[in-house]
Amino acid sequence: MKHKVIASWEEKMQFQIEQPGGFLKADAEELVGGENKGLRPKSLMVSALLGCTGMDVVSLLKKMRAEVDRFELHVEAELTEEHPKFYKKVHVVYSFYGNDLKREKISKSVSLSVERYCGVFEMFRQFAEVSHEINFIDKN
Amino acid sequence: MKHKVIASWEEKMQFQIEQPGGFLKADAEELVGGENKGLRPKSLMVSALLGCTGMDVVSLLKKMRAEVDRFELHVEAELTEEHPKFYKKVHVVYSFYGNDLKREKISKSVSLSVERYCGVFEMFRQFAEVSHEINFIDKN
């Protein structure tokens, strides 16, 4: 399968990018000549990682009948100091909220995504040291 | 330097993602339980690549006084057949439009981004076979 993505330069550092599912606007921060009118390209990589593993987990939780009230995840991604700057250390935190959370099934879902299903995780492992943790916020 | 990105699950396969420069909405295609109401996570990686190298080139062209009328770029990215599916072959096409295009300087800008400055290119090289080409569309 092939994915096609097209970027058109608008002005200054701004690009309109057309990708499967819609459009996005990318811009740089002021410090490097941008106007902060769009998303930063590099951190789109991190958004890709969160979206990919997040969707895996949601669909696995549904299959395992281990639904939760709320689910959030975040990443802290550390860049190298030297050019070309890339992500060298990436830590993903999964947070699940609900009543009587099925901790074992939830942990299993996260492991399956991280180790087996998420293609973006697989790509990140080729250039970064990746790690993750799970938080359970149970109302009971 | 660290980048922080946060994703919040909304419903079904939809996530709201907050990253440097703004928000985006991610969703899966219908085939895998989504509703096509947002961007596909995996191809955000390709958007990252285009945005990163595109901004490099724009700023190098300005420095070299080799501005163009229009600049577009696109990628065809091929996924592996097996899970976890990742990009194994990635081809970037740079297209420059204008009068009396300064071909040598433009080619130099692209090479500098691909080989030296673009961190996303550096990450892609770790998991994919990457290549690129340049098209000049000169009015004269």
Contacts between the chains, C-beta under 8 A, distances in Angstrom:
chain1	res1	chain2	res2	distance
A	1	B	78	7.4
A	1	B	79	4.9
A	1	B	85	7.8
A	2	B	76	5.5
A	2	B	77	6.7
A	2	B	78	5.2
A	2	B	79	7.3
A	3	B	40	7.8
A	3	B	42	7.1
A	3	B	43	4.8
A	3	B	46	5.9
A	3	B	75	7.9
A	3	B	76	7.6
A	3	B	77	4.8
A	3	B	79	7.1
A	3	B	87	7.8
A	4	B	74	6.5
A	4	B	75	7.0
A	4	B	76	5.5
A	4	B	77	7.7
A	5	B	43	5.8
A	5	B	46	4.3
A	5	B	47	5.6
A	5	B	50	6.0
A	5	B	74	6.5
A	5	B	75	5.1
A	5	B	77	7.3
A	6	B	50	7.9
A	6	B	72	6.9
A	6	B	73	7.6
A	6	B	74	4.3
A	7	B	47	7.4
A	7	B	50	3.9
A	7	B	51	6.6
A	7	B	54	5.3
A	7	B	72	6.8
A	7	B	73	5.2
A	7	B	74	6.9
A	8	B	70	8.0
A	8	B	71	7.9
A	8	B	72	5.0
A	9	B	54	6.4
A	9	B	58	6.2
A	9	B	70	7.1
A	9	B	71	4.2
A	9	B	72	6.9
A	12	B	58	7.7
A	13	B	55	5.0
A	13	B	58	6.1
A	13	B	59	7.0
A	15	B	50	7.1
A	15	B	51	5.7
A	15	B	54	5.1
A	15	B	55	7.3
A	17	B	47	4.7
A	17	B	50	6.0
A	17	B	51	6.3
A	19	B	39	6.1
A	19	B	40	6.9
A	19	B	43	4.6
A	19	B	44	7.1
A	19	B	46	6.6
A	19	B	47	5.0
A	20	B	29	7.5
A	20	B	39	7.4
A	20	B	40	4.5
A	20	B	43	4.9
A	21	B	26	7.8
A	21	B	27	6.4
A	21	B	29	7.5
A	21	B	36	6.3
A	21	B	38	5.7
A	21	B	39	4.3
A	21	B	40	4.6
A	21	B	43	7.4
A	22	B	38	6.7
A	22	B	39	5.4
A	24	B	24	6.0
A	24	B	39	6.4
A	24	B	47	6.3
A	26	B	21	7.8
A	26	B	47	7.2
A	26	B	51	3.8
A	26	B	54	7.7
A	26	B	55	7.5
A	27	B	21	6.4
A	28	B	55	5.5
A	29	B	20	7.6
A	29	B	21	7.5
A	32	B	55	7.9
A	32	B	59	7.4
A	33	B	59	5.9
A	34	B	55	7.6
A	36	B	21	6.3
A	38	B	21	5.8
A	38	B	22	6.7
A	39	B	19	6.1
A	39	B	20	7.4
A	39	B	21	4.4
A	39	B	22	5.4
A	39	B	24	6.4
A	39	B	51	7.7
A	40	B	3	7.8
A	40	B	19	6.9
A	40	B	20	4.4
A	40	B	21	4.6
A	40	B	51	7.8
A	41	B	47	7.4
A	41	B	48	4.9
A	41	B	49	7.7
A	41	B	50	7.6
A	41	B	51	3.0
A	41	B	52	4.1
A	41	B	54	7.9
A	41	B	55	6.6
A	41	B	120	6.4
A	42	B	3	7.1
A	42	B	48	6.3
A	42	B	52	6.1
A	42	B	119	6.0
A	42	B	120	6.1
A	43	B	3	4.7
A	43	B	5	5.8
A	43	B	19	4.6
A	43	B	20	4.9
A	43	B	21	7.5
A	43	B	48	7.9
A	44	B	19	7.1
A	44	B	44	4.8
A	44	B	45	7.4
A	44	B	47	5.4
A	44	B	48	3.8
A	44	B	51	6.7
A	45	B	44	7.4
A	45	B	45	5.8
A	45	B	48	4.6
A	45	B	120	6.6
A	45	B	123	6.9
A	46	B	3	6.0
A	46	B	5	4.3
A	46	B	19	6.6
A	47	B	5	5.6
A	47	B	7	7.4
A	47	B	17	4.7
A	47	B	19	5.0
A	47	B	24	6.3
A	47	B	26	7.2
A	47	B	41	7.4
A	47	B	44	5.4
A	48	B	41	4.9
A	48	B	42	6.3
A	48	B	43	7.9
A	48	B	44	3.8
A	48	B	45	4.6
A	48	B	48	7.0
A	49	B	41	7.7
A	50	B	5	6.0
A	50	B	6	7.9
A	50	B	7	3.9
A	50	B	15	7.1
A	50	B	17	6.0
A	50	B	41	7.6
A	51	B	7	6.6
A	51	B	15	5.6
A	51	B	17	6.3
A	51	B	26	3.8
A	51	B	39	7.7
A	51	B	40	7.8
A	51	B	41	3.0
A	51	B	44	6.7
A	52	B	41	4.1
A	52	B	42	6.1
A	54	B	7	5.3
A	54	B	9	6.4
A	54	B	15	5.1
A	54	B	26	7.7
A	54	B	41	7.9
A	55	B	13	5.0
A	55	B	15	7.3
A	55	B	26	7.5
A	55	B	28	5.5
A	55	B	32	7.9
A	55	B	34	7.6
A	55	B	41	6.6
A	58	B	9	6.2
A	58	B	12	7.7
A	58	B	13	6.1
A	59	B	13	7.0
A	59	B	32	7.4
A	59	B	33	5.8
A	70	B	8	8.0
A	70	B	9	7.1
A	71	B	8	7.9
A	71	B	9	4.1
A	72	B	6	6.9
A	72	B	7	6.8
A	72	B	8	5.0
A	72	B	9	6.9
A	73	B	6	7.6
A	73	B	7	5.1
A	74	B	4	6.5
A	74	B	5	6.5
A	74	B	6	4.3
A	74	B	7	7.0
A	75	B	3	7.9
A	75	B	4	7.0
A	75	B	5	5.1
A	76	B	2	5.5
A	76	B	3	7.6
A	76	B	4	5.5
A	77	B	2	6.6
A	77	B	3	4.8
A	77	B	4	7.7
A	77	B	5	7.3
A	78	B	1	7.4
A	78	B	2	5.2
A	79	B	1	4.9
A	79	B	2	7.3
A	79	B	3	7.1
A	79	B	119	7.4
A	80	B	119	7.9
A	83	B	116	6.7
A	83	B	117	5.9
A	83	B	119	7.5
A	84	B	116	6.5
A	84	B	117	5.8
A	84	B	118	5.9
A	84	B	119	4.3
A	84	B	121	6.9
A	84	B	122	4.2
A	85	B	1	7.8
A	85	B	119	4.3
A	86	B	119	4.4
A	86	B	120	7.7
A	86	B	122	4.9
A	86	B	123	4.9
A	87	B	3	7.8
A	87	B	123	6.9
A	116	B	83	6.7
A	116	B	84	6.5
A	117	B	83	5.9
A	117	B	84	5.8
A	118	B	84	5.9
A	119	B	42	6.1
A	119	B	79	7.4
A	119	B	80	7.8
A	119	B	83	7.4
A	119	B	84	4.3
A	119	B	85	4.3
A	119	B	86	4.4
A	120	B	41	6.5
A	120	B	42	6.1
A	120	B	45	6.6
A	120	B	86	7.6
A	121	B	84	6.9
A	122	B	84	4.2
A	122	B	86	4.9
A	122	B	127	7.5
A	123	B	45	6.9
A	123	B	86	4.9
A	123	B	87	6.9
A	123	B	123	7.7
A	123	B	126	7.9
A	123	B	127	4.8
A	126	B	123	7.9
A	126	B	126	4.0
A	126	B	127	4.2
A	127	B	122	7.5
A	127	B	123	4.8
A	127	B	126	4.2
A	127	B	127	7.5
